[in-house]
Amino acid sequence: MHCIFASITPKPEYFTSAEKAILDIVESTRKEEGCVRFDVHTNQGLTQLFLYEQWLDEAALEQHYQQDYTKKVFSAYQEWLAEPVDIKAMTLRK
């Protein structure tokens, strides 16, 4: 199992747009063959977004990155983010 924890820090004026962009792809992402879990969280101050993702394997995650809707979000984030996305790749231990 390949897991991702991503911290996303949009510029304040783009927080709502950044959140909506992620929320708009949740349903499509969850339908992807290799997606086990795709959850979006925010902090209480509404200054950061957090993604917790579980994928069957790294190939499934790479396939997700190739989806047009994912590329669209990544493209918009080039302007909207205050800092690069902090991605932590993890392996589920049982």
The first five atom37 places (N, CA, C, CB, O) and aatype in JSON, in Angstrom:
{
  "aatype": [12, 8, 4, 9, 13, 0, 15, 9, 16, 14, 11, 14, 6, 18, 13, 16, 15, 0, 6, 11, 0, 9, 10, 3, 9, 19, 6, 15, 16, 1, 11, 6, 6, 7, 4, 19, 1, 13, 3, 19, 8, 16, 2, 5, 7, 10, 16, 5, 10, 13, 10, 18, 6, 5, 17, 10, 3, 6, 0, 0, 10, 6, 5, 8, 18, 5, 5, 3, 18, 16, 11, 11, 19, 13, 15, 0, 18, 5, 6, 17, 10, 0, 6, 14, 19, 3, 9, 11, 0, 12, 16, 10, 1, 11],
  "atom_mask": [
    [1, 1, 1, 1, 1],
    [1, 1, 1, 1, 1],
    [1, 1, 1, 1, 1],
    [1, 1, 1, 1, 1],
    [1, 1, 1, 1, 1],
    [1, 1, 1, 1, 1],
    [1, 1, 1, 1, 1],
    [1, 1, 1, 1, 1],
    [1, 1, 1, 1, 1],
    [1, 1, 1, 1, 1],
    [1, 1, 1, 1, 1],
    [1, 1, 1, 1, 1],
    [1, 1, 1, 1, 1],
    [1, 1, 1, 1, 1],
    [1, 1, 1, 1, 1],
    [1, 1, 1, 1, 1],
    [1, 1, 1, 1, 1],
    [1, 1, 1, 1, 1],
    [1, 1, 1, 1, 1],
    [1, 1, 1, 1, 1],
    [1, 1, 1, 1, 1],
    [1, 1, 1, 1, 1],
    [1, 1, 1, 1, 1],
    [1, 1, 1, 1, 1],
    [1, 1, 1, 1, 1],
    [1, 1, 1, 1, 1],
    [1, 1, 1, 1, 1],
    [1, 1, 1, 1, 1],
    [1, 1, 1, 1, 1],
    [1, 1, 1, 1, 1],
    [1, 1, 1, 1, 1],
    [1, 1, 1, 1, 1],
    [1, 1, 1, 1, 1],
    [1, 1, 1, 0, 1],
    [1, 1, 1, 1, 1],
    [1, 1, 1, 1, 1],
    [1, 1, 1, 1, 1],
    [1, 1, 1, 1, 1],
    [1, 1, 1, 1, 1],
    [1, 1, 1, 1, 1],
    [1, 1, 1, 1, 1],
    [1, 1, 1, 1, 1],
    [1, 1, 1, 1, 1],
    [1, 1, 1, 1, 1],
    [1, 1, 1, 0, 1],
    [1, 1, 1, 1, 1],
    [1, 1, 1, 1, 1],
    [1, 1, 1, 1, 1],
    [1, 1, 1, 1, 1],
    [1, 1, 1, 1, 1],
    [1, 1, 1, 1, 1],
    [1, 1, 1, 1, 1],
    [1, 1, 1, 1, 1],
    [1, 1, 1, 1, 1],
    [1, 1, 1, 1, 1],
    [1, 1, 1, 1, 1],
    [1, 1, 1, 1, 1],
    [1, 1, 1, 1, 1],
    [1, 1, 1, 1, 1],
    [1, 1, 1, 1, 1],
    [1, 1, 1, 1, 1],
    [1, 1, 1, 1, 1],
    [1, 1, 1, 1, 1],
    [1, 1, 1, 1, 1],
    [1, 1, 1, 1, 1],
    [1, 1, 1, 1, 1],
    [1, 1, 1, 1, 1],
    [1, 1, 1, 1, 1],
    [1, 1, 1, 1, 1],
    [1, 1, 1, 1, 1],
    [1, 1, 1, 1, 1],
    [1, 1, 1, 1, 1],
    [1, 1, 1, 1, 1],
    [1, 1, 1, 1, 1],
    [1, 1, 1, 1, 1],
    [1, 1, 1, 1, 1],
    [1, 1, 1, 1, 1],
    [1, 1, 1, 1, 1],
    [1, 1, 1, 1, 1],
    [1, 1, 1, 1, 1],
    [1, 1, 1, 1, 1],
    [1, 1, 1, 1, 1],
    [1, 1, 1, 1, 1],
    [1, 1, 1, 1, 1],
    [1, 1, 1, 1, 1],
    [1, 1, 1, 1, 1],
    [1, 1, 1, 1, 1],
    [1, 1, 1, 1, 1],
    [1, 1, 1, 1, 1],
    [1, 1, 1, 1, 1],
    [1, 1, 1, 1, 1],
    [1, 1, 1, 1, 1],
    [1, 1, 1, 1, 1],
    [1, 1, 1, 1, 1]
  ],
  "atom_positions": [
    [[0.85, -1.18, 0.0], [0.0, 0.0, 0.0], [0.89, 1.24, 0.0], [-0.97, 0.0, 1.23], [1.82, 1.35, 0.81]],
    [[0.62, 2.14, -0.89], [1.38, 3.39, -1.01], [0.52, 4.51, -0.46], [1.81, 3.67, -2.51], [-0.6, 4.72, -0.93]],
    [[1.01, 5.23, 0.54], [0.24, 6.29, 1.18], [0.95, 7.63, 1.02], [0.02, 5.98, 2.68], [2.18, 7.71, 0.97]],
    [[0.14, 8.67, 0.93], [0.65, 10.04, 0.78], [-0.03, 10.93, 1.81], [0.39, 10.58, -0.67], [-1.24, 10.84, 2.03]],
    [[0.77, 11.77, 2.43], [0.23, 12.85, 3.26], [0.8, 14.13, 2.67], [0.6, 12.68, 4.8], [2.01, 14.34, 2.68]],
    [[-0.07, 15.0, 2.17], [0.36, 16.23, 1.53], [-0.17, 17.44, 2.28], [-0.1, 16.27, 0.05], [-1.36, 17.51, 2.61]],
    [[0.71, 18.39, 2.55], [0.33, 19.67, 3.16], [0.38, 20.73, 2.06], [1.28, 20.05, 4.36], [1.4, 20.9, 1.39]],
    [[-0.73, 21.43, 1.9], [-0.87, 22.42, 0.84], [-1.15, 23.77, 1.48], [-2.01, 22.02, -0.17], [-2.11, 23.91, 2.24]],
    [[-0.33, 24.76, 1.16], [-0.5, 26.09, 1.75], [-0.74, 27.11, 0.63], [0.76, 26.49, 2.59], [0.2, 27.63, 0.03]],
    [[-2.02, 27.39, 0.37], [-2.34, 28.4, -0.65], [-2.07, 29.81, -0.14], [-3.8, 28.26, -1.1], [-2.08, 30.05, 1.07]],
    [[-1.85, 30.74, -1.05], [-1.84, 32.15, -0.69], [-3.24, 32.45, -0.15], [-1.47, 33.08, -1.92], [-4.22, 31.9, -0.64]],
    [[-3.34, 33.32, 0.86], [-4.66, 33.57, 1.48], [-5.77, 33.9, 0.49], [-4.54, 34.7, 2.46], [-6.9, 33.43, 0.65]],
    [[-5.46, 34.69, -0.53], [-6.5, 35.08, -1.49], [-6.94, 33.94, -2.41], [-6.01, 36.23, -2.34], [-7.93, 34.07, -3.12]],
    [[-6.2, 32.83, -2.39], [-6.54, 31.68, -3.23], [-7.01, 30.46, -2.45], [-5.35, 31.3, -4.07], [-7.26, 29.4, -3.02]],
    [[-7.14, 30.61, -1.12], [-7.51, 29.44, -0.33], [-8.81, 28.81, -0.82], [-7.65, 29.82, 1.14], [-8.87, 27.6, -1.04]],
    [[-9.85, 29.6, -0.99], [-11.15, 29.08, -1.4], [-11.06, 28.4, -2.77], [-12.2, 30.2, -1.45], [-11.64, 27.33, -2.96]],
    [[-10.36, 29.0, -3.69], [-10.2, 28.41, -5.02], [-9.41, 27.1, -4.96], [-9.5, 29.39, -5.97], [-9.75, 26.13, -5.63]],
    [[-8.35, 27.09, -4.16], [-7.53, 25.89, -4.02], [-8.32, 24.75, -3.38], [-6.27, 26.2, -3.18], [-8.23, 23.6, -3.81]],
    [[-9.09, 25.08, -2.37], [-9.92, 24.06, -1.71], [-10.96, 23.51, -2.69], [-10.61, 24.64, -0.45], [-11.15, 22.3, -2.78]],
    [[-11.63, 24.4, -3.41], [-12.65, 23.96, -4.36], [-12.04, 23.08, -5.44], [-13.35, 25.17, -4.99], [-12.64, 22.08, -5.83]],
    [[-10.86, 23.43, -5.93], [-10.21, 22.63, -6.97], [-9.97, 21.2, -6.5], [-8.87, 23.28, -7.38], [-10.2, 20.25, -7.26]],
    [[-9.53, 21.04, -5.27], [-9.3, 19.69, -4.73], [-10.63, 18.98, -4.51], [-8.51, 19.76, -3.4], [-10.8, 17.82, -4.89]],
    [[-11.58, 19.67, -3.89], [-12.87, 19.03, -3.62], [-13.57, 18.61, -4.92], [-13.78, 19.97, -2.83], [-14.29, 17.61, -4.93]],
    [[-13.35, 19.35, -5.99], [-13.99, 19.02, -7.27], [-13.45, 17.74, -7.9], [-13.8, 20.17, -8.23], [-14.11, 17.15, -8.76]],
    [[-12.26, 17.28, -7.48], [-11.72, 16.05, -8.07], [-11.83, 14.83, -7.14], [-10.27, 16.26, -8.45], [-11.42, 13.73, -7.5]],
    [[-12.38, 15.04, -5.95], [-12.46, 13.93, -4.98], [-13.24, 12.75, -5.55], [-13.14, 14.41, -3.68], [-12.75, 11.62, -5.52]],
    [[-14.42, 12.98, -6.07], [-15.25, 11.88, -6.57], [-14.57, 11.12, -7.7], [-16.61, 12.42, -7.05], [-14.54, 9.89, -7.7]],
    [[-14.02, 11.86, -8.67], [-13.34, 11.2, -9.79], [-12.11, 10.42, -9.31], [-12.91, 12.24, -10.84], [-11.86, 9.3, -9.76]],
    [[-11.37, 11.01, -8.39], [-10.18, 10.35, -7.86], [-10.55, 9.05, -7.15], [-9.41, 11.28, -6.91], [-9.91, 8.02, -7.34]],
    [[-11.58, 9.11, -6.33], [-11.98, 7.91, -5.57], [-12.46, 6.78, -6.48], [-13.09, 8.28, -4.58], [-12.46, 5.62, -6.08]],
    [[-12.87, 7.13, -7.69], [-13.31, 6.1, -8.66], [-12.15, 5.48, -9.43], [-14.29, 6.7, -9.64], [-12.33, 4.48, -10.13]],
    [[-10.95, 6.05, -9.3], [-9.8, 5.5, -10.01], [-9.52, 4.09, -9.48], [-8.55, 6.41, -9.84], [-9.65, 3.81, -8.29]],
    [[-9.12, 3.23, -10.39], [-8.94, 1.82, -10.08], [-8.0, 1.57, -8.89], [-8.41, 1.1, -11.28], [-8.28, 0.7, -8.07]],
    [[-6.92, 2.3, -8.79], [-5.95, 2.05, -7.73], [-6.13, 2.86, -6.47], [0.0, 0.0, 0.0], [-5.33, 2.74, -5.54]],
    [[-7.18, 3.69, -6.42], [-7.4, 4.54, -5.24], [-8.13, 3.76, -4.15], [-8.21, 5.8, -5.63], [-9.21, 3.21, -4.37]],
    [[-7.53, 3.74, -2.98], [-8.14, 3.11, -1.81], [-8.79, 4.18, -0.94], [-7.09, 2.3, -1.0], [-9.87, 3.97, -0.38]],
    [[-8.12, 5.33, -0.83], [-8.63, 6.41, 0.03], [-8.09, 7.74, -0.48], [-8.23, 6.18, 1.52], [-6.93, 7.83, -0.89]],
    [[-8.93, 8.77, -0.45], [-8.53, 10.11, -0.85], [-9.35, 11.08, -0.02], [-8.73, 10.36, -2.4], [-10.51, 11.34, -0.33]],
    [[-8.76, 11.62, 1.04], [-9.47, 12.48, 1.98], [-8.84, 13.87, 2.01], [-9.47, 11.87, 3.39], [-7.62, 14.01, 1.96]],
    [[-9.69, 14.89, 2.1], [-9.26, 16.28, 2.16], [-9.61, 16.83, 3.54], [-9.92, 17.13, 1.03], [-10.73, 16.66, 4.03]],
    [[-8.63, 17.49, 4.16], [-8.81, 18.09, 5.48], [-8.31, 19.54, 5.42], [-8.05, 17.28, 6.59], [-7.55, 19.91, 4.53]],
    [[-8.76, 20.36, 6.38], [-8.24, 21.71, 6.54], [-7.84, 21.9, 7.99], [-9.29, 22.79, 6.1], [-8.29, 21.16, 8.87]],
    [[-6.99, 22.9, 8.23], [-6.72, 23.25, 9.62], [-7.82, 24.19, 10.1], [-5.3, 23.9, 9.77], [-8.61, 24.68, 9.29]],
    [[-7.86, 24.45, 11.38], [-8.95, 25.28, 11.93], [-8.89, 26.72, 11.44], [-8.9, 25.26, 13.44], [-9.92, 27.38, 11.35]],
    [[-7.71, 27.2, 11.13], [-7.58, 28.58, 10.66], [-7.87, 28.76, 9.18], [0.0, 0.0, 0.0], [-7.82, 29.87, 8.66]],
    [[-8.18, 27.64, 8.51], [-8.43, 27.66, 7.07], [-7.29, 28.34, 6.3], [-9.74, 28.38, 6.78], [-7.51, 29.19, 5.44]],
    [[-6.07, 27.92, 6.63], [-4.91, 28.43, 5.92], [-4.17, 27.32, 5.19], [-3.97, 29.14, 6.89], [-3.32, 27.58, 4.34]],
    [[-4.49, 26.07, 5.52], [-3.83, 24.93, 4.88], [-4.84, 23.85, 4.55], [-2.73, 24.37, 5.79], [-5.88, 23.7, 5.19]],
    [[-4.5, 23.09, 3.51], [-5.25, 21.91, 3.11], [-4.33, 20.72, 3.31], [-5.76, 22.0, 1.63], [-3.11, 20.83, 3.15]],
    [[-4.91, 19.59, 3.66], [-4.14, 18.37, 3.85], [-4.82, 17.24, 3.11], [-3.99, 18.03, 5.35], [-6.04, 17.09, 3.18]],
    [[-4.05, 16.46, 2.4], [-4.58, 15.29, 1.71], [-4.0, 14.05, 2.35], [-4.26, 15.33, 0.18], [-2.8, 13.96, 2.6]],
    [[-4.87, 13.1, 2.61], [-4.42, 11.78, 3.02], [-4.89, 10.83, 1.93], [-4.96, 11.37, 4.45], [-6.09, 10.71, 1.68]],
    [[-3.94, 10.16, 1.29], [-4.26, 9.3, 0.17], [-3.68, 7.91, 0.39], [-3.73, 9.89, -1.14], [-2.58, 7.76, 0.94]],
    [[-4.42, 6.9, -0.03], [-3.91, 5.53, -0.05], [-4.13, 4.99, -1.45], [-4.61, 4.63, 1.03], [-5.23, 5.08, -2.01]],
    [[-3.07, 4.41, -2.01], [-3.09, 3.85, -3.35], [-2.6, 2.41, -3.28], [-2.22, 4.7, -4.34], [-1.78, 2.08, -2.42]],
    [[-3.09, 1.58, -4.16], [-2.66, 0.18, -4.16], [-1.16, 0.06, -4.3], [-3.35, -0.59, -5.29], [-0.53, -0.79, -3.68]],
    [[-0.58, 0.94, -5.13], [0.87, 0.94, -5.33], [1.28, 2.27, -5.95], [1.31, -0.26, -6.23], [0.43, 3.1, -6.27]],
    [[2.56, 2.45, -6.12], [3.06, 3.7, -6.67], [2.61, 3.91, -8.12], [4.59, 3.72, -6.59], [2.41, 5.04, -8.54]],
    [[2.45, 2.83, -8.86], [1.97, 2.94, -10.25], [0.57, 3.55, -10.3], [1.98, 1.54, -10.93], [0.27, 4.33, -11.2]],
    [[-0.28, 3.19, -9.36], [-1.64, 3.75, -9.31], [-1.59, 5.25, -9.03], [-2.49, 3.04, -8.22], [-2.35, 6.02, -9.62]],
    [[-0.7, 5.67, -8.15], [-0.54, 7.09, -7.87], [-0.02, 7.83, -9.1], [0.41, 7.31, -6.67], [-0.51, 8.91, -9.43]],
    [[0.94, 7.25, -9.77], [1.46, 7.87, -10.99], [0.37, 7.99, -12.05], [2.64, 7.05, -11.53], [0.33, 8.98, -12.78]],
    [[-0.5, 7.0, -12.14], [-1.63, 7.06, -13.08], [-2.56, 8.21, -12.7], [-2.41, 5.71, -13.1], [-3.09, 8.9, -13.58]],
    [[-2.76, 8.42, -11.42], [-3.59, 9.55, -10.94], [-2.99, 10.87, -11.39], [-3.71, 9.52, -9.39], [-3.71, 11.77, -11.83]],
    [[-1.68, 11.0, -11.3], [-1.01, 12.24, -11.71], [-1.17, 12.5, -13.2], [0.46, 12.19, -11.35], [-1.01, 13.64, -13.64]],
    [[-1.48, 11.49, -13.99], [-1.63, 11.64, -15.43], [-3.06, 12.02, -15.85], [-1.24, 10.35, -16.12], [-3.31, 12.33, -17.01]],
    [[-3.99, 12.0, -14.91], [-5.37, 12.36, -15.23], [-5.46, 13.86, -15.55], [-6.32, 12.0, -14.05], [-4.8, 14.67, -14.91]],
    [[-6.29, 14.21, -16.53], [-6.44, 15.61, -16.91], [-6.9, 16.48, -15.74], [-7.42, 15.73, -18.06], [-6.42, 17.6, -15.59]],
    [[-7.82, 15.97, -14.91], [-8.31, 16.77, -13.8], [-7.22, 17.01, -12.75], [-9.52, 16.09, -13.15], [-7.2, 18.06, -12.11]],
    [[-6.33, 16.06, -12.57], [-5.22, 16.24, -11.63], [-4.23, 17.26, -12.19], [-4.51, 14.9, -11.35], [-3.76, 18.13, -11.46]],
    [[-3.91, 17.15, -13.46], [-3.0, 18.09, -14.09], [-3.54, 19.52, -14.02], [-2.75, 17.7, -15.56], [-2.78, 20.47, -13.85]],
    [[-4.86, 19.67, -14.14], [-5.49, 20.99, -14.08], [-5.27, 21.63, -12.7], [-7.01, 20.88, -14.4], [-4.97, 22.81, -12.6]],
    [[-5.43, 20.83, -11.65], [-5.21, 21.34, -10.29], [-3.73, 21.71, -10.12], [-5.63, 20.28, -9.23], [-3.42, 22.8, -9.63]],
    [[-2.83, 20.84, -10.53], [-1.4, 21.12, -10.4], [-1.04, 22.41, -11.14], [-0.56, 19.95, -10.95], [-0.23, 23.2, -10.65]],
    [[-1.62, 22.62, -12.29], [-1.34, 23.82, -13.07], [-1.8, 25.08, -12.33], [-2.03, 23.73, -14.44], [-1.06, 26.06, -12.24]],
    [[-3.02, 25.05, -11.81], [-3.55, 26.2, -11.07], [-2.72, 26.47, -9.82], [-5.02, 25.95, -10.69], [-2.51, 27.63, -9.44]],
    [[-2.26, 25.41, -9.18], [-1.5, 25.57, -7.94], [-0.17, 26.29, -8.16], [-1.26, 24.22, -7.32], [0.4, 26.81, -7.2]],
    [[0.34, 26.32, -9.37], [1.58, 27.04, -9.62], [1.45, 28.51, -9.25], [1.99, 26.9, -11.1], [2.4, 29.13, -8.78]],
    [[0.26, 29.07, -9.47], [0.01, 30.47, -9.12], [-0.55, 30.62, -7.71], [-0.94, 31.09, -10.13], [-0.26, 31.61, -7.03]],
    [[-1.35, 29.66, -7.27], [-2.12, 29.8, -6.04], [-1.36, 29.52, -4.75], [-3.27, 28.92, -6.09], [-1.77, 29.98, -3.69]],
    [[-0.26, 28.78, -4.82], [0.38, 28.33, -3.59], [1.42, 29.32, -3.05], [1.03, 27.0, -3.82], [2.15, 29.96, -3.82]],
    [[1.47, 29.43, -1.73], [2.45, 30.27, -1.05], [3.8, 29.57, -0.96], [1.95, 30.65, 0.34], [4.83, 30.22, -0.84]],
    [[3.79, 28.23, -1.02], [5.01, 27.44, -0.95], [4.75, 26.1, -1.63], [5.47, 27.23, 0.54], [3.6, 25.72, -1.83]],
    [[5.8, 25.4, -1.99], [5.59, 24.09, -2.64], [4.82, 23.13, -1.74], [6.94, 23.47, -3.04], [4.91, 23.2, -0.51]],
    [[4.09, 22.23, -2.35], [3.37, 21.2, -1.6], [4.38, 20.32, -0.88], [2.45, 20.34, -2.54], [5.38, 19.9, -1.47]],
    [[4.13, 20.07, 0.39], [5.0, 19.2, 1.2], [4.38, 17.8, 1.16], [5.14, 19.73, 2.7], [3.34, 17.55, 1.76]],
    [[5.03, 16.9, 0.44], [4.5, 15.54, 0.27], [5.35, 14.55, 1.05], [4.46, 15.15, -1.22], [6.57, 14.51, 0.91]],
    [[4.69, 13.78, 1.87], [5.34, 12.71, 2.61], [4.8, 11.39, 2.07], [5.11, 12.84, 4.16], [3.61, 11.1, 2.19]],
    [[5.66, 10.6, 1.47], [5.28, 9.27, 0.99], [5.51, 8.27, 2.11], [6.08, 8.87, -0.3], [6.55, 8.29, 2.77]],
    [[4.54, 7.39, 2.32], [4.61, 6.46, 3.43], [4.19, 5.07, 2.94], [3.71, 6.92, 4.6], [3.54, 4.93, 1.9]],
    [[4.57, 4.08, 3.7], [4.14, 2.71, 3.44], [3.35, 2.24, 4.65], [5.36, 1.76, 3.16], [3.81, 2.36, 5.78]],
    [[2.17, 1.72, 4.41], [1.31, 1.23, 5.49], [1.94, -0.01, 6.1], [-0.12, 0.93, 4.97], [2.22, -0.99, 5.4]],
    [[2.15, 0.02, 7.39], [2.71, -1.13, 8.12], [1.59, -1.82, 8.86], [3.83, -0.69, 9.1], [0.77, -1.18, 9.5]],
    [[1.57, -3.11, 8.76], [0.5, -3.87, 9.43], [1.04, -4.6, 10.62], [-0.16, -4.85, 8.47], [0.3, -5.29, 11.31]]
  ]
}
